[in-house]
Amino acid sequence: MAKIKLLACIAVLVIQLALAFGNEETPSDVSVESVPYTSPSLPREGVYLAEHFDDLSSFGKKWIKSNSKKPDVDEELAQYDGKWSIDELERFPLKGDRGLVLASESRHAAISSKLDKPFKFDSGKTLVIQYEVAFQKPHTCGGAYLKLLTEGPHVKDLTQFNDKTPYSIMFGPDKCGPTSKVHFIIRHKNPRNNTITEKHCLKLKTEESVFTDHQPHLFTLVVKPDNSYSFFLDQELQYEGDLLSEDDFNPPINPPKEIVDKNDVKPEDWDERSKIPDENAVKPDDWDESEPESIPDESSSMPNDWLEEEPTHIPDTAAVKPTDWDNDMDGEWEPPLINNPKCEDRSGCGPWSRPLMKNPKYKGKWKQPLIDNPNYRGKWTPRLIHNPDYFYDKNPLKSSPIGAIGFELWSISDKIYFDNIIIADDESHAEKWSELTWLLKKKNLSHESESVFGAVIRYTNENPWLWAVYVVVIAVTVVLIVITCCTSSKEKSSVNESSKKTDEPVPDVEPEVSDEEQEVDTKEDEEVDSKSADDDEENVDVEADQTNEDQVPSSPRKRKTRKD
């Protein structure tokens, strides 16, 4: 026990010395750490909108709720009457941090806000769209996508924002039943006739956990002037592609140069057969088509336990005719058949027949073998002609400047949380914005949910010099344990060697006693000796006789010196 205390004291001393050397203080509670948060801000240059939803006083002025009606829908469902609120996250919120929450379910809801200044694609700048989404309840069906509304007259009155309001880009997650996706839709204007067509990206996907883990996830879309685009989820690259790729969008941004001629007709003499029967082939004389494919196996015999006289099924004697049975309508009633119980432990019952085997003489019906078709011309396809609607738009978003953003949603689930929206022309602005917002939430979530051991590891990683402390403490502890074990082994070895039996009697050695303990023992011995003096005199002769009779030598004890 003394050695264990010594080890503990040394370990504590080493930690204190290390802390003093590192000029740091150990945290009073590493298991829970509150992540400080202040509402973020960015320079206005290069930022077209940066919304954190923390300022309740400006929310009603900047964000406009729609009171429009959905066209071509029943009156009961047409009204945009969904509820929006500004609330904290339900799980592990940052103090002072708020977000926009869709607070109603199975309702059309729309809300929008103008950009600080329109974003124009003809300026040669990168478009960065980034925002947070948290599905705080189990999500079954509904979207959480953001629309970037096209600059125009409709942006002046956002109270009429609905699903028909023109937008340039729609981006964000959507799920209904087992199907989930990330929308990236471009409303592209045909440069030849100004018609509008929605171009759907086919490449963006997301994991199911986004809709089930109730955590805020960061969605980022980057569209560059060279028409390349990148999709990030939680700052990890998921896909990058090209707006002009024929495989990325359906339909493609640019139509094909050539199209199929619908008026083209396959020629009557066009032969698509690659193989044809050999007309010169003749059936061999020994080809017998009458032989069956299978014949009875003559080598087989009926098993000894086969019951030929017993039927495989017998009437169920326990069955009772239904009370509503009508012989005139249903016919004469008969009990249902059941398996014959006598056949359960047998190879079979009823008439036995030989099993069938493959007929070695079987050849089947003779057919002419196939040979290459000399007139084969391949599979016919209609010819291609020039596409009269062909165009090549090098900048498909040039004619779609962005003037506002908005959420126009319908969802079975409520409590969908949106936060920290940023529209910028530089990726560094979005990265800085996420450092001040989403990364703090992620850090706070990990702190709140981590174990004590995890908190210690995190604190150590934040203060790497502590690893040296741990190494020193472990090394000192191991050395002391080794020394203790070796010392104990040597002491045990010396005691064992000294306690071996010999022919000579070995005196018992008592442990050393301090002066105070010796005085106490002396007083107790004097009292005992005084009380038993008479008894000792009476038993001297008896003890002497007994000692003479006992032939085994006793080990003399070393008595303490009495102080008379």
Backbone torsions as a table, in degrees:
resi	resn	phi	psi	omega
1	MET	NA	-40.3	179.6
2	ALA	-63.5	-37.6	-179.8
3	LYS	-70.4	-36.2	178.1
4	ILE	-64.2	-42.8	177.2
5	LYS	-61.3	-38.8	179.7
6	LEU	-63.1	-42.5	178.4
7	LEU	-61.6	-43.7	-179.3
8	ALA	-63.4	-42.1	179.4
9	CYS	-63.0	-42.4	-179.8
10	ILE	-65.1	-41.6	179.9
11	ALA	-62.1	-44.7	178.6
12	VAL	-62.9	-40.1	-180.0
13	LEU	-63.5	-41.2	179.9
14	VAL	-64.6	-42.3	179.5
15	ILE	-62.7	-43.5	-179.8
16	GLN	-63.7	-40.6	177.9
17	LEU	-64.1	-40.3	-179.3
18	ALA	-66.9	-40.1	178.8
19	LEU	-64.5	-41.4	178.5
20	ALA	-64.5	-38.1	-179.9
21	PHE	-67.8	-39.7	-178.8
22	GLY	-80.8	-4.9	179.9
23	ASN	54.4	40.1	178.6
24	GLU	-126.4	163.1	175.8
25	GLU	-119.2	138.8	177.8
26	THR	-70.2	142.7	-179.7
27	PRO	-68.9	143.7	179.5
28	SER	-69.1	-26.7	-179.9
29	ASP	-152.6	99.4	-177.1
30	VAL	-87.1	-7.3	-177.6
31	SER	-77.2	-28.3	179.5
32	VAL	-134.1	125.0	179.0
33	GLU	-132.3	123.4	179.6
34	SER	-80.3	124.6	179.7
35	VAL	-85.0	119.2	-179.3
36	PRO	-69.8	144.9	-178.5
37	TYR	-140.6	136.6	170.4
38	THR	-131.1	148.0	-179.5
39	SER	-57.4	128.1	-174.1
40	PRO	-77.7	161.8	175.1
41	SER	-148.8	149.9	179.7
42	LEU	-133.8	156.7	173.5
43	PRO	-61.3	148.6	-177.2
44	ARG	-72.0	-23.7	-177.9
45	GLU	-66.4	122.6	178.7
46	GLY	81.8	-0.1	-180.0
47	VAL	-116.3	124.3	-176.5
48	TYR	-100.9	-22.4	172.4
49	LEU	-163.7	133.8	175.2
50	ALA	-140.8	105.4	-173.3
51	GLU	-119.6	123.4	178.2
52	HIS	-111.0	-8.6	174.8
53	PHE	63.4	18.0	-179.4
54	ASP	-84.2	-23.8	-176.1
55	ASP	-93.1	100.7	-178.0
56	LEU	-67.4	-30.7	-176.4
57	SER	-67.8	-33.0	-177.5
58	SER	-94.8	-9.0	-176.0
59	PHE	-63.5	-48.5	-178.0
60	GLY	-64.3	-25.6	179.9
61	LYS	-82.1	-34.3	-173.8
62	LYS	-90.9	-36.2	-176.2
63	TRP	-105.0	127.5	-173.7
64	ILE	-109.6	122.8	176.3
65	LYS	-82.3	137.8	-178.9
66	SER	-80.2	138.9	171.8
67	ASN	-118.8	23.6	-178.6
68	SER	-76.6	176.6	174.5
69	LYS	-121.5	145.9	-179.4
70	LYS	-77.5	121.4	-178.2
71	PRO	-66.6	152.5	174.4
72	ASP	60.9	33.5	179.6
73	VAL	-133.4	150.4	178.4
74	ASP	-53.9	147.5	-174.9
75	GLU	-57.9	-35.8	-177.8
76	GLU	-66.8	-27.6	-176.5
77	LEU	-106.7	-6.7	-171.2
78	ALA	-76.8	-28.9	-172.3
79	GLN	-71.4	135.8	172.3
80	TYR	-84.0	86.7	-176.4
81	ASP	-118.0	16.8	176.4
82	GLY	-65.4	151.2	-175.8
83	LYS	-97.3	140.5	174.2
84	TRP	-122.7	147.0	178.2
85	SER	-145.2	163.6	174.7
86	ILE	-110.7	113.7	-175.6
87	ASP	-142.5	166.7	172.8
88	GLU	-79.9	162.6	170.7
89	LEU	-60.9	143.3	179.5
90	GLU	-74.2	-28.9	-177.9
91	ARG	-116.6	121.7	174.8
92	PHE	52.3	58.1	179.0
93	PRO	-77.1	154.7	170.0
94	LEU	-82.4	141.1	-178.9
95	LYS	-66.2	122.3	179.5
96	GLY	91.0	-4.5	-178.8
97	ASP	-94.9	132.9	179.7
98	ARG	-132.0	165.3	178.8
99	GLY	-147.4	170.6	177.8
100	LEU	-85.7	127.6	-174.2
101	VAL	-122.9	128.1	170.2
102	LEU	-76.7	108.1	-168.2
103	ALA	-98.7	4.1	-179.6
104	SER	-126.5	155.5	-179.2
105	GLU	-118.8	148.9	178.7
106	SER	54.7	41.0	177.3
107	ARG	-136.7	147.4	171.9
108	HIS	-75.9	129.0	-178.7
109	ALA	-137.4	137.0	-179.6
110	ALA	-145.1	138.1	177.5
111	ILE	-150.6	145.5	-174.0
112	SER	-150.8	166.6	179.8
113	SER	-150.3	142.4	177.0
114	LYS	-74.8	150.4	172.0
115	LEU	-73.2	158.4	176.8
116	ASP	-64.3	-28.8	175.4
117	LYS	-158.7	148.0	-178.3
118	PRO	-63.7	146.1	175.1
119	PHE	-100.1	125.0	-178.3
120	LYS	-114.6	131.2	-177.0
121	PHE	-79.5	-14.7	-179.7
122	ASP	-81.7	3.7	-179.8
123	SER	-86.6	-3.9	179.8
124	GLY	74.4	23.9	-178.4
125	LYS	-105.9	158.4	177.2
126	THR	-80.7	139.6	175.1
127	LEU	-101.4	125.7	178.5
128	VAL	-120.7	121.8	177.0
129	ILE	-116.7	126.3	-177.7
130	GLN	-148.6	136.0	174.9
131	TYR	-161.5	164.1	-179.4
132	GLU	-102.6	145.9	174.7
133	VAL	-135.7	135.9	174.1
134	ALA	-135.2	118.5	174.8
135	PHE	-87.6	98.3	-170.3
136	GLN	-80.8	-10.9	175.6
137	LYS	-125.6	158.8	176.9
138	PRO	-53.0	123.6	-172.7
139	HIS	-101.2	124.3	-178.5
140	THR	-109.0	-44.2	-177.8
141	CYS	-156.2	129.4	177.7
142	GLY	146.7	160.9	-179.0
143	GLY	-106.0	165.5	175.9
144	ALA	-142.1	41.2	-174.4
145	TYR	-95.1	158.4	-177.8
146	LEU	-110.9	134.6	176.1
147	LYS	-104.7	133.0	174.7
148	LEU	-100.3	103.6	-170.4
149	LEU	-75.3	138.1	-179.2
150	THR	-69.9	135.9	178.2
151	GLU	-61.2	132.1	-179.1
152	GLY	170.5	-173.4	-177.1
153	PRO	-60.8	-33.3	-177.0
154	HIS	-66.6	-19.2	179.7
155	VAL	-75.4	-19.4	-178.4
156	LYS	-69.6	-29.9	179.3
157	ASP	-124.4	88.7	-175.9
158	LEU	-77.7	-5.5	175.7
159	THR	-68.4	-16.4	179.3
160	GLN	-102.2	17.3	178.1
161	PHE	-64.0	124.6	176.8
162	ASN	-148.0	-168.3	-174.3
163	ASP	-71.9	-12.9	178.4
164	LYS	-94.3	-4.9	179.1
165	THR	-65.3	128.2	-177.6
166	PRO	-62.3	137.0	175.8
167	TYR	-131.9	157.8	178.9
168	SER	-93.0	-43.3	-178.6
169	ILE	-139.8	140.4	169.7
170	MET	-121.1	130.1	-173.6
171	PHE	-144.2	133.3	173.3
172	GLY	146.8	174.8	-174.5
173	PRO	-79.8	155.4	178.3
174	ASP	-152.8	145.4	-179.1
175	LYS	-152.4	140.0	171.5
176	CYS	-150.6	115.4	-176.1
177	GLY	65.4	-136.5	-178.8
178	PRO	-80.0	-8.0	-175.7
179	THR	-94.3	126.6	176.0
180	SER	-135.9	150.3	-177.9
181	LYS	-157.9	172.6	170.5
182	VAL	-120.1	116.9	-178.9
183	HIS	-75.1	138.1	163.8
184	PHE	-142.4	97.0	-174.2
185	ILE	-117.3	133.0	176.1
186	ILE	-112.4	125.0	171.4
187	ARG	-87.8	103.2	-171.8
188	HIS	-99.4	136.1	177.8
189	LYS	-96.4	124.9	177.4
190	ASN	-66.2	120.2	-177.4
191	PRO	-68.8	-13.1	-178.4
192	ARG	-91.1	-40.7	-176.6
193	ASN	-126.4	2.9	176.7
194	ASN	64.5	16.3	174.1
195	THR	-74.6	151.7	-177.3
196	ILE	-105.8	132.6	177.9
197	THR	-133.8	134.2	176.3
198	GLU	-81.1	125.8	178.2
199	LYS	-107.5	116.0	-175.0
200	HIS	-98.9	124.4	175.2
201	CYS	-72.2	135.6	-176.1
202	LEU	-99.9	-1.9	-165.9
203	LYS	-103.8	-13.2	-173.4
204	LEU	-89.7	127.1	179.3
205	LYS	-135.9	164.4	178.0
206	THR	-143.1	161.2	-179.5
207	GLU	-81.0	153.1	-179.3
208	GLU	-62.8	-27.3	-177.0
209	SER	-62.6	-23.7	178.2
210	VAL	-58.7	-33.8	-176.8
211	PHE	-92.7	-4.1	-172.9
212	THR	-123.9	-19.9	-173.3
213	ASP	-87.2	-5.0	175.4
214	HIS	62.4	20.1	179.6
215	GLN	-104.4	153.0	176.4
216	PRO	-71.3	130.5	178.7
217	HIS	-118.8	143.8	-174.1
218	LEU	-101.7	117.7	178.4
219	PHE	-104.6	128.6	-176.7
220	THR	-134.9	130.2	174.6
221	LEU	-124.6	130.2	179.8
222	VAL	-121.4	122.2	176.9
223	VAL	-118.5	120.2	-174.8
224	LYS	-101.2	162.6	-178.3
225	PRO	-61.9	-22.8	179.1
226	ASP	-84.3	11.9	178.3
227	ASN	73.9	8.1	172.0
228	SER	-81.6	149.7	179.3
229	TYR	-139.8	154.2	-178.5
230	SER	-139.0	140.0	177.0
231	PHE	-116.9	126.3	179.0
232	PHE	-117.9	139.9	171.9
233	LEU	-123.1	119.1	-176.8
234	ASP	55.1	42.1	176.5
235	GLN	67.4	13.0	175.9
236	GLU	-109.5	130.5	-177.7
237	LEU	-66.3	125.3	179.0
238	GLN	-103.2	-38.1	179.9
239	TYR	-162.5	147.3	172.2
240	GLU	-137.9	139.5	-175.9
241	GLY	-153.2	-161.1	-175.8
242	ASP	-129.3	131.7	179.7
243	LEU	-60.2	-30.8	-175.2
244	LEU	-91.1	2.7	178.6
245	SER	-69.9	135.8	179.8
246	GLU	-70.1	-20.3	-176.8
247	ASP	-93.0	-15.0	-173.2
248	ASP	-86.4	-29.8	-174.5
249	PHE	-126.2	148.7	176.8
250	ASN	-130.0	116.5	-8.3
251	PRO	-71.5	164.4	179.3
252	PRO	-59.9	155.4	178.5
253	ILE	-57.3	-48.5	178.6
254	ASN	-105.4	133.0	-179.7
255	PRO	-70.7	162.4	179.5
256	PRO	-69.2	152.9	179.2
257	LYS	-67.7	-35.8	-178.0
258	GLU	-121.5	149.1	178.2
259	ILE	-131.7	164.9	-179.9
260	VAL	-72.2	136.6	176.8
261	ASP	-79.5	107.5	-177.6
262	LYS	-67.5	-17.7	-179.0
263	ASN	-90.5	-5.6	-179.7
264	ASP	-72.9	139.9	-176.8
265	VAL	-125.6	141.1	179.2
266	LYS	-67.5	129.8	178.2
267	PRO	-63.5	148.5	-177.9
268	GLU	-66.7	-31.8	-177.7
269	ASP	-89.7	10.6	-179.0
270	TRP	-76.8	118.6	-177.3
271	ASP	-103.8	114.7	-178.4
272	GLU	-97.9	2.5	-177.7
273	ARG	-81.3	121.0	177.9
274	SER	-80.5	-27.4	179.1
275	LYS	-126.3	146.0	177.3
276	ILE	-137.1	157.4	177.5
277	PRO	-66.1	145.2	177.5
278	ASP	-81.3	106.5	-176.4
279	GLU	-69.1	-17.3	-179.1
280	ASN	-86.9	-9.8	-179.2
281	ALA	-74.1	143.9	-178.8
282	VAL	-125.7	139.9	178.8
283	LYS	-64.3	131.7	178.0
284	PRO	-61.4	150.7	-178.6
285	ASP	-65.3	-32.5	-176.9
286	ASP	-87.3	8.7	-179.4
287	TRP	-79.9	108.8	-178.1
288	ASP	-101.8	108.5	-178.3
289	GLU	-84.9	-6.8	-176.5
290	SER	-83.5	-14.3	-179.4
291	GLU	-68.5	130.7	178.8
292	PRO	-73.2	160.5	-179.6
293	GLU	-71.3	-32.6	-179.1
294	SER	-130.0	147.1	178.9
295	ILE	-135.0	158.9	177.3
296	PRO	-64.5	144.2	178.2
297	ASP	-83.2	104.6	-176.2
298	GLU	-69.2	-18.6	-178.5
299	SER	-82.4	-8.8	-178.2
300	SER	-83.9	159.4	179.1
301	SER	-142.0	156.4	-177.4
302	MET	-69.9	133.9	178.2
303	PRO	-60.5	150.5	-176.6
304	ASN	-65.7	-28.6	-176.6
305	ASP	-95.0	12.6	-179.3
306	TRP	-75.2	130.4	-178.9
307	LEU	-102.8	96.0	-177.6
308	GLU	-73.0	-27.4	-175.9
309	GLU	-82.7	-12.7	-177.8
310	GLU	-94.1	133.6	175.5
311	PRO	-74.5	154.1	178.9
312	THR	-71.6	-27.6	-179.9
313	HIS	-132.7	146.6	179.8
314	ILE	-132.5	158.0	178.1
315	PRO	-65.9	145.3	178.9
316	ASP	-81.1	105.8	-177.5
317	THR	-69.6	-18.5	-179.5
318	ALA	-84.3	-11.2	-178.1
319	ALA	-71.6	147.8	-178.9
320	VAL	-122.8	139.2	179.4
321	LYS	-65.5	130.1	179.4
322	PRO	-59.9	146.3	-177.9
323	THR	-67.6	-27.1	-178.7
324	ASP	-94.9	15.5	-179.1
325	TRP	-74.9	128.6	179.6
326	ASP	-114.6	112.0	-177.7
327	ASN	-61.6	-32.6	-179.1
328	ASP	-70.1	-37.0	-177.3
329	MET	-90.0	-39.6	-172.7
330	ASP	-102.6	-8.0	-176.4
331	GLY	86.9	177.4	-178.9
332	GLU	-69.8	129.5	-177.1
333	TRP	-75.2	137.5	175.4
334	GLU	-130.1	140.2	178.5
335	PRO	-65.0	147.7	178.6
336	PRO	-67.0	156.1	179.5
337	LEU	-89.0	145.1	175.4
338	ILE	-128.9	164.7	177.8
339	ASN	-63.1	139.1	178.8
340	ASN	-69.5	116.8	-178.0
341	PRO	-62.9	-23.3	179.6
342	LYS	-70.5	-16.0	-177.7
343	CYS	-95.6	-2.0	-173.7
344	GLU	-65.7	-39.9	-176.9
345	ASP	-100.8	17.2	-178.2
346	ARG	-114.4	165.3	176.5
347	SER	-69.3	-26.0	178.8
348	GLY	170.2	172.6	178.3
349	CYS	-135.3	166.7	178.0
350	GLY	81.9	-175.7	-178.9
351	PRO	-59.0	133.7	-179.6
352	TRP	-97.8	141.1	176.2
353	SER	-135.3	153.2	-178.0
354	ARG	-69.2	141.2	175.9
355	PRO	-68.1	154.5	-179.6
356	LEU	-87.7	151.2	177.1
357	MET	-133.9	162.5	-179.6
358	LYS	-67.7	132.6	-178.9
359	ASN	-79.9	117.0	-179.6
360	PRO	-67.2	-17.5	-178.9
361	LYS	-93.4	-3.0	-176.4
362	TYR	-70.7	132.6	176.8
363	LYS	-126.6	-17.8	179.9
364	GLY	78.2	-173.3	-178.9
365	LYS	-77.6	133.7	-177.1
366	TRP	-76.9	136.9	175.8
367	LYS	-129.8	152.5	177.0
368	GLN	-68.7	133.8	177.3
369	PRO	-65.7	155.3	-179.7
370	LEU	-89.5	145.9	176.7
371	ILE	-132.8	166.3	178.1
372	ASP	-62.4	137.8	179.3
373	ASN	-82.9	115.6	-179.6
374	PRO	-67.9	-19.7	-179.1
375	ASN	-99.0	11.2	-177.4
376	TYR	-65.9	131.6	-177.1
377	ARG	-121.4	4.2	-179.5
378	GLY	89.0	175.2	-179.4
379	LYS	-75.7	131.5	-177.1
380	TRP	-81.4	136.9	173.4
381	THR	-133.6	147.3	178.8
382	PRO	-65.7	151.3	-176.6
383	ARG	-72.0	158.9	177.3
384	LEU	-96.6	143.2	177.5
385	ILE	-129.0	165.8	178.8
386	HIS	-63.9	135.0	179.5
387	ASN	-78.1	114.5	-178.8
388	PRO	-67.3	-18.9	179.5
389	ASP	-99.3	14.2	-175.6
390	TYR	-69.2	141.2	170.3
391	PHE	-151.8	162.5	176.1
392	TYR	-131.6	107.9	-178.2
393	ASP	-99.2	109.2	-178.8
394	LYS	-73.1	-24.6	-179.5
395	ASN	-130.6	83.2	-171.6
396	PRO	-67.0	-15.8	-179.2
397	LEU	-105.1	5.6	-174.8
398	LYS	-60.7	-37.6	-175.9
399	SER	-91.9	15.6	-177.6
400	SER	-128.6	66.2	177.2
401	PRO	-63.7	152.3	-175.6
402	ILE	-105.2	128.9	-179.4
403	GLY	-114.9	-17.6	-177.9
404	ALA	-159.0	169.2	174.3
405	ILE	-129.7	157.8	179.0
406	GLY	-167.6	157.5	172.9
407	PHE	-106.3	122.0	176.6
408	GLU	-125.5	100.3	-164.3
409	LEU	-131.5	159.3	166.4
410	TRP	-141.7	126.4	-175.4
411	SER	-145.2	139.1	173.9
412	ILE	-68.9	-34.3	-177.9
413	SER	-95.6	142.8	174.8
414	ASP	-103.0	-167.9	178.1
415	LYS	64.0	32.2	174.7
416	ILE	-83.8	124.9	-170.7
417	TYR	-106.0	127.9	176.5
418	PHE	-120.4	144.1	-178.9
419	ASP	-161.0	158.1	168.9
420	ASN	52.9	59.4	177.6
421	ILE	-83.5	135.5	176.0
422	ILE	-140.5	133.5	171.9
423	ILE	-118.2	119.4	-174.0
424	ALA	-144.1	171.8	178.7
425	ASP	-113.4	14.3	178.9
426	ASP	-145.6	131.7	-178.9
427	GLU	-62.9	-29.0	-178.6
428	SER	-64.2	-32.1	177.8
429	HIS	-65.4	-42.5	179.6
430	ALA	-67.3	-38.2	178.3
431	GLU	-64.9	-43.2	178.2
432	LYS	-64.1	-40.0	179.3
433	TRP	-62.6	-41.4	179.5
434	SER	-69.2	-32.4	176.3
435	GLU	-62.4	-35.1	-177.4
436	LEU	-85.8	-8.1	-173.6
437	THR	-131.5	-80.4	-170.5
438	TRP	-62.9	-41.5	-179.8
439	LEU	-62.9	-33.5	176.7
440	LEU	-66.6	-39.7	176.9
441	LYS	-64.2	-42.1	178.9
442	LYS	-62.7	-41.9	178.6
443	LYS	-65.5	-42.9	179.4
444	ASN	-63.8	-39.5	178.9
445	LEU	-63.9	-41.8	179.7
446	SER	-68.3	-35.0	179.0
447	HIS	-68.8	-42.6	-176.5
448	GLU	-69.0	-32.6	-173.8
449	SER	-99.8	-4.7	-176.0
450	GLU	-81.7	159.2	177.3
451	SER	-82.2	173.0	177.6
452	VAL	-60.9	-43.2	178.7
453	PHE	-61.2	-42.3	179.0
454	GLY	-63.7	-37.9	178.8
455	ALA	-64.6	-39.5	178.0
456	VAL	-63.4	-44.3	178.9
457	ILE	-61.6	-43.8	179.3
458	ARG	-61.4	-45.3	-179.8
459	TYR	-63.5	-36.2	178.8
460	THR	-67.1	-40.2	178.2
461	ASN	-65.0	-32.8	176.5
462	GLU	-73.5	-22.9	177.9
463	ASN	-127.3	78.8	-171.5
464	PRO	-59.2	-24.4	-179.1
465	TRP	-62.8	-18.7	178.9
466	LEU	-65.8	-25.0	177.1
467	TRP	-60.3	-37.0	177.4
468	ALA	-63.3	-37.9	177.7
469	VAL	-61.3	-46.5	-179.0
470	TYR	-61.7	-41.0	-179.4
471	VAL	-63.5	-43.5	-180.0
472	VAL	-64.3	-45.0	-178.9
473	VAL	-61.9	-45.1	-179.6
474	ILE	-64.5	-42.0	-179.5
475	ALA	-63.3	-45.6	-180.0
476	VAL	-63.1	-42.0	-179.8
477	THR	-63.0	-43.9	-179.8
478	VAL	-63.6	-42.9	-179.6
479	VAL	-62.6	-44.6	-179.4
480	LEU	-65.7	-37.3	177.8
481	ILE	-64.5	-43.5	179.2
482	VAL	-61.7	-44.8	179.6
483	ILE	-62.0	-43.2	-179.8
484	THR	-61.9	-43.8	-179.5
485	CYS	-65.2	-42.7	-179.7
486	CYS	-64.7	-42.5	179.9
487	THR	-62.9	-43.5	179.9
488	SER	-63.6	-38.6	-179.8
489	SER	-65.4	-41.0	179.5
490	LYS	-65.3	-41.5	-179.8
491	GLU	-63.5	-42.4	179.3
492	LYS	-64.2	-38.4	-179.1
493	SER	-65.1	-42.3	-179.2
494	SER	-67.4	-37.3	178.8
495	VAL	-66.7	-41.9	-179.9
496	ASN	-63.3	-40.2	-179.6
497	GLU	-66.7	-38.2	-177.3
498	SER	-76.5	-18.0	-176.6
499	SER	-98.2	13.9	177.7
500	LYS	-68.8	147.8	-179.7
501	LYS	-70.6	141.3	173.0
502	THR	-135.0	175.3	178.5
503	ASP	-74.8	-24.6	-178.9
504	GLU	-88.7	144.4	176.8
505	PRO	-66.7	140.9	-178.1
506	VAL	-108.1	124.5	-179.6
507	PRO	-70.5	143.0	175.8
508	ASP	-76.5	132.6	-178.6
509	VAL	-108.4	122.7	178.8
510	GLU	-89.9	155.9	179.9
511	PRO	-67.3	153.6	179.2
512	GLU	-61.8	142.3	-176.7
513	VAL	-121.7	138.4	179.7
514	SER	-71.4	165.6	-178.4
515	ASP	-61.3	-40.0	-178.6
516	GLU	-66.4	-45.4	178.9
517	GLU	-63.7	-34.0	-179.0
518	GLN	-67.7	-37.2	178.4
519	GLU	-64.7	-42.4	179.3
520	VAL	-62.6	-44.9	-179.6
521	ASP	-63.1	-35.8	-178.5
522	THR	-66.0	-42.3	178.5
523	LYS	-63.9	-40.5	-179.7
524	GLU	-66.8	-36.4	179.5
525	ASP	-67.1	-38.8	-179.3
526	GLU	-64.3	-41.7	179.9
527	GLU	-65.6	-41.8	-179.7
528	VAL	-67.1	-39.5	-178.3
529	ASP	-66.8	-37.3	-178.3
530	SER	-68.8	-35.6	-178.9
531	LYS	-75.2	-30.7	-174.1
532	SER	-104.5	13.2	-178.0
533	ALA	-64.3	-44.9	-178.6
534	ASP	-63.7	-41.3	-179.9
535	ASP	-62.8	-36.5	-178.1
536	ASP	-65.5	-38.5	-177.6
537	GLU	-68.6	-36.0	-178.3
538	GLU	-72.6	-26.6	-174.5
539	ASN	-102.5	8.3	-177.3
540	VAL	-62.5	-48.3	-177.7
541	ASP	-63.2	-40.9	-179.1
542	VAL	-63.9	-42.8	-178.9
543	GLU	-68.6	-35.3	178.4
544	ALA	-63.2	-47.7	179.6
545	ASP	-60.3	-41.9	-178.5
546	GLN	-65.5	-35.8	179.9
547	THR	-67.9	-39.4	179.1
548	ASN	-64.4	-36.6	-179.1
549	GLU	-72.3	-27.7	-178.4
550	ASP	-82.2	117.4	-175.5
551	GLN	-88.6	-10.9	-176.8
552	VAL	-85.8	122.4	-179.3
553	PRO	-68.4	139.1	177.8
554	SER	-97.4	154.5	179.7
555	SER	-84.4	118.1	179.6
556	PRO	-64.4	135.6	179.7
557	ARG	-91.9	143.0	179.2
558	LYS	-83.5	108.4	-177.1
559	ARG	-84.5	150.5	176.2
560	LYS	-75.2	146.3	178.5
561	THR	-72.6	126.3	-179.4
562	ARG	-84.5	143.8	178.0
563	LYS	-105.5	96.5	-179.9
564	ASP	-84.4	NA	NA
